[in-house]
Amino acid sequence: MSALLYFSCRMEADEIVSSIKNQLPVSLHQVAGLPGPSIFKVRSDLKKENLGVFDPKVISIGPYHHGKPSLAPMETVKRRLVKQLLDRCVAGILERCVTTVLGAEVLVRAEYAAKISQERQEFVELMVIDSFFLIEFMWLYHLGRIEHLACELSSVNCSIYLVVNDLVLIENQIPFSVLNRLRLAIMNHHRDRLFDPLPSLIQLGSCILKMAGLEVDTEIFHLLDLSHSSYKHVHNISDFRHLGFSENIPCARELQEAGVRLKKRGFVGHYTKNLLRASFKNGTLEIPTFSVDESTHSIFKNLVVYEQCRRDKESPFTSYALFLSNIVTTEEDVAILRQHGILRSKLGSDQEVAHIFSTILKGVRLNYDRHHYVELFADVNKFCQSVLPRWRAALVKDYFNNPWTSISVLTAILVLVFSGLQTIYTVLDHYGG
């Protein structure tokens, strides 16, 4: 190829490359210089397999579910609480907050992974209103004004419980970066002693979520992230390929049959700091007590999917869900865990509990390279494969499972012992004589 032809092709190639690049979309977080979004939308196929788990029931927060007719009644309550907050602030606070959000609009949009349909004005409006509502809602709850909140919500046949459940859904989030900007503006322009000082977002959020408080300087992106961060994991990620790792362990019934002793693990402090601390040692599987109610399935699902979306992070809660989905497969497993004080249920039947955990990872694409219970799984399976513990468990189950059977077995053993001794004495007496 001649030099002239080469340079001609090179110039044409540069034009084509430039044309292709201009056709490619540029993500907002790249424009804003951010590491990536923190508020995600759930895959459509996962939503179809888990109907109603990811969608808010009573209130929309942020842009993803804004404007849905089924959530319209709560918009009136939102605005009443916003009015209450503004009435306690000096004149001009609304203008200051709107200006603040306008200046940060690009940064705020970059927090959302999916495309936002709202135009600039509508987006800023909903951010300000939703932020004011959340600050007022959390602040009143923090002050113990539960009756006041309950009264406001009762006007639309709603409850604090339902609102809080919606506030930790993966698609129903608003960035703490926005909330904190407006919180600081309120603190600096209020005329109510109740706002002096206004607690941190971590303190307010921890209160409504009834979870252990974190350090105030912990980096938190939103309420779901706050909930996720409260669960402390103690297991390190290990390379399962070097541990003979199996993706599964036996259920509670099979564990007992294999000689594994199930034990409730005691702990000090808040349960969220201890929930993931299951351990296995010397044939004993210790599991911290956990409760199951109507919100459990939704909470677990949203935390698991949130971890799946944060691809650069660890997945302790997904590992915990995998652990529970293995040991709880039938209502018999539920009964066993309940008898050991490990599981507390507020549902109507053990079958409902079993269904929650048997479907908790439905549609989730697991990455075992990020599994936190690799060593525990390996140790449990190794123990279950040994023969002696299984024989011992069978002996206890068949012959020592109630006092009368135990007495009968001991009586039979004593009869055999005395018969043997009598035979020995008879033989010795015969030869001695």
N, C-alpha and C positions, 0 to 999 in steps of 0.2 A: 504494500500500500504506500503510495506516494505521500510525502509530507503534506501537500496541498489537500489531498483527499482526506487524510487523517484529521486535519484541523477542521475541515468542512463537516465531517461526521461528528466531531467532538462538539462543535457549536450547535449542531442540530440536536444532539443528545442532551445537551444542557437545557435547551428549550423544552424538550419533551419532559425531562425530569422536573423542571420548574412547573410545567403545566399539570403534571400528576400531583405534585405536592400541593398546589393550589386547590385541587379537587378534594384533598383529604380533610376530614374534620379535625379541628383543634379543640381538645378538651379544655374546659374552663379551668380545671386545676393546673393545667400546664401554663395557661395565660397568667393565672394568679400566682404562679410559683409555689403552689402547695404540693405536698407529697401525694395527695389523692383524696377522694371523697370518703366520707364517714357515714353517710346516710344512704341506704341502698333500697332497691326494689327487688322483690322476690321473683324468681323465675316463674313464668306462667304455668309451666308443667308442674312445678312444685305446689303452686297455689291450687291447681285443679285436684291434686292428690290430697290436699289438706284444706278443704273448703272452710272458710270462716276463721282460720287460725291467724291469719296475718292482717286481716282487715278490721279497722276500728268498729265498735258496736254503737258507740254513743257520741264520740267527739273526734274531730279531725284536728291534728296539729301539724303545721307545715303544709307544703303544696301538694303532696301526692294524692290526698283524699279530700282536698278542699273543694267545697261546692256540691258534695254528694247530697241528694235530697234526704236520704235516711238520717243524715247527721245534722240537718238544718235546725232542729229544735235547740240544740246546745249552743248555736251561734248567739241566741238571745241571752243565754246565761253568761257566755263569754263577755259580751258587751256590758252587761250589768256589773260584772266584777272589774272590768277595765275602768268603768266610770267610777267605781268606788276607789280604785287606786289613784286615778287622776285627781279626784276631789281632795286627796290628802297631800297632793304635791302643789308646788308653787305654779303660778301661771307661766306658760311657755314650755313646760316640760314635754308636752306632746310634740311640739315643733322641734325641740332639740333631739328627741329620740328618732323622729322621722328622718331628720337630717343625718343622724348617725348611721341609720340603716341604709339610706341612699348612698352614702359614701362607701359603705362596705358591701354593696349589692353583689359585685362580681365575686368577692371572697365568699359571700354567703351561698350564692348559687353553686360555687365550686364544691361546697360540702355535699351536694346531692349528686349521686351517681347517675341518675336517670334524667332525661330531658324534662325541663319544667315548662309547662304550657303557659303559665301566667306571664303577662307583660310586666314591664318595670313597675308601673304604678300599683297594679293589683298585687304583685309579689311583695312589694314593700309594705303595703297595707296589711296583708295577712301576717307578715312577719312581726309587725309592731303589735297588732291585736293579739296574736297567739302568744307572743312573748309577755305582754302585760298580763294576760290571763294566767299564764303559768306562774309568773312571779307572785301575783296576788293569791292564787290558789295554794301554792306551796307555803306562802307566808302565813296565811290564815290557818292552815293545817298545823304549821309549826307552833303557832300561838295557842293551839288547842281550841280554836273556834270551830269545832266540828259541827255543832248544831246550826251555826250560821250557814256553813257550806251545805249541809244536808237540806236546809230549808230552801236555799237557792236552787239546788238540783231537783228537789221534789216537784218543783213547778213544771218540770218536763219529764216527770216520772223516771228520774235517774238517781244514781247513788254514787257516793265517793268511791266505793269499791269498783264500780264499773268504769269510772273515769280513770282511776289509777291503773287498772288493767290495760286500758287503751294507751296510756302514756308510755308504756314500755314495749310497744309494738315496733318492729323494725322499720316500717314505712311511715310511722307516725311521730317523727322526731323533728326537733328544731335545734340548731347548733347552740351549744353553750357559749360559743364566741359571741353570738348575737345577744343571748340572754344576759351575759355578763356586762356587755356594753351598756345595755339599758338598765340593768341593776345598779351600776355605778352612777348613771345619770340620775336615777331616782334617789339614791343615797345623798347625792350632792344638791338636790333641789326638792327636798320634802319639807313639810311643816308639821310632821307628826312624830312624836317621840318614839312611836313603835318602830320607826325605821332607823333608829339610832342605836347601834349599827344594824344594818340589814345583814343577816347571816350569809355566808357564802352559798353558792349554788350547790356545792357538794353537801353542805349541812342541810339545806332545805330539801334537796332531792332524797338524801338518806332518810329524812324524817318521813316523807310520804311513802317511801318504798319499804320502810321498817327494816332497814338493813344496817349493818355495821358501818360506822363512819370511816371515811378515808382521810388521809392527810390533805389539808386544804390546798396544797400546791400540786396535787396529783393531776396529771393531764387527763381531762375527761371531755369527750366530744358531745355527749347528749345523755338523756336519762337512761336509755337502754345501755349505753356504754358504762354509765355509773353502776347500774345493776350488775352488769357483767364483771366489772372491776372489783366488786365486793366479794366475789367468790375466789378465795385464795387457794391455789393449787400447790401441792407439795411434791408431786411426782415430776421428775425430769423426763424429757423426751429421750427415749433410748432407741438404738438401732435394732428393730425387731428381727432382722435377718441373722443377727449373731446370737439371738437368744432362743431360737427355736420357737418363735412367736406364732401362736394361733390367733386367728381373728375372733375367736369365740371362747367362752368358758361355759361350763355347765350351769343350768338353772339352779335355784335354791334347793329344790327337791333332790336333784341329782348330786349336788354338792354334799348334802347330808348323807345320802346313800354312799358316797365315796369317802365318808369319814371326816369331812370338813366341819369344823365347829363354827357356827355363826354366832356372832357376838355384837351387841350394840356398843359402839364406841363412844365413850364419854368425852366431853370437851369443856373447855372454859372459854367464856366469852360468847359472842354472837354466833348463831348457827351458820351464817353465810361465810364466816371465816374458817369453818370446819367441815362444811358439807362435802367437799371433794376429798377428804382425808381418809379414804378407805385404805386398808392395809392387810397384808397376809403374812403371817409368821407362825411357824411351828404347827401348821394345820388349822390355825384359827383365822377366819376372815372377819375382821372388824369393820363395821359399816356405821358411820354416823347416822343418827336418827333423821328421817326426812318425812315431811307431811305431803299429803296429796289432797287437793281440792279441785273445784271446778276450773280454776285458772292454771293448774299445773301444766296441762298439755300445751296451752298457748305460750306460757312462759318458757318452757323448755324448748319448744320449737323455734321461737324467735331468738333465743340465745344461741342455739345451735346454728341457725341459718346466718346469724350475724357473724359468727366465727368463720363460717364458710366463705362469706363475702370478703372478710379481711384476710386475704390470701398470704400476706406477709407476716401474719401473727400466729401465735400458738393457739391450740384448740382444747383447753382443759375441760370446758363444759361439754363439748362433743364427745370427748373421751369418757366423761362421767355418764352421759346419756347412753353410750355404747355399753358401758359396764352394767347399768341398770336394765337395759333392754335384754341383756344376756341372762341375768339372774332372775328377772321377773318375766315369765312367759305365759304362765297360767294362773288361775285364781288360787291354786294350791300353793304356788310360790308366794303369792301375796299373804296367804294365811300364815305361812311359815315365818315370814319376815315380821308380820304383826305380832305373832306369839313371842318372838325374841325381842320385842320392843324397838325394832329397827324402823318399822313403817307405821305411820299414823294416817288413817284415811278418814276424810269427811264425806266421801262418796257413798252411794247407796249400797254398792256391792263390791266384792273382790273382783268380779268379772270386769267391772268398769275400770278398776285400777290396772288390771292386767292388760286391758286393751290399750290404755294410754302408753304403757312402756313397750308393748309389742309393736306399736306403730310410730313410736317417737322419732325414729330415724327414716321413716318412709319417704322416699324420694331424695334423700340426702346423699350426696356423693362423698363417701368417706375417704380420707387420706390417712392411711395408717403410718405414714412417715411422721405424722404430728401427734401420734397417740401417746397419752401420758401414763397409761396403765400397762405398758408393755411388760415390764418386769412382774407386775402383779399377775397378769394373765399367764405368763410363762411359769411362775411358781405354782399357781393354782393347778394348772394342767399337769405339771410334773407330779404334784402330790396326788392328784386324782388317778393317775396312771399306776401308782404303786398299789400292791395287793393288800398289805397288812392293814392299812387304815380302813379299807373297804370291808374286810372281814370283821374288824372290830366294830364298825358301824352296824353291820348286819347282825352281829351277835347282840349288841345293845338293843337294836330295834326289835328283834325276834324274841328275845328272852328277858330283857330288862326294861321293857317299855311301860310296865305298871307294877305296883307293889306285889300283887298276888302272884304274877308270873315270876317275879324276882324271888319271892319266898319259895315257890315251887322248885325253881332251878337250884337255889341254895340247899334246899332240903334233899334234892336228888344227889347233889354233889356230896353232901355230908353222909348220906346213906352209902354212896360208893366208897368214900374214904373209910368209914367205919367197917364196911364189908371187907375192904382190902386189908385193913389192920387186923380184923378178926381172922382172916385167912392166913396172914403172916404168923400171927400168934399160934394158930392151930398147927401150922407146919413146924414152927420152932418147937412147940410143945411135944409134937410127935417124935421129932428127931432127938430132942433133948431127953425124952423119956427113954 
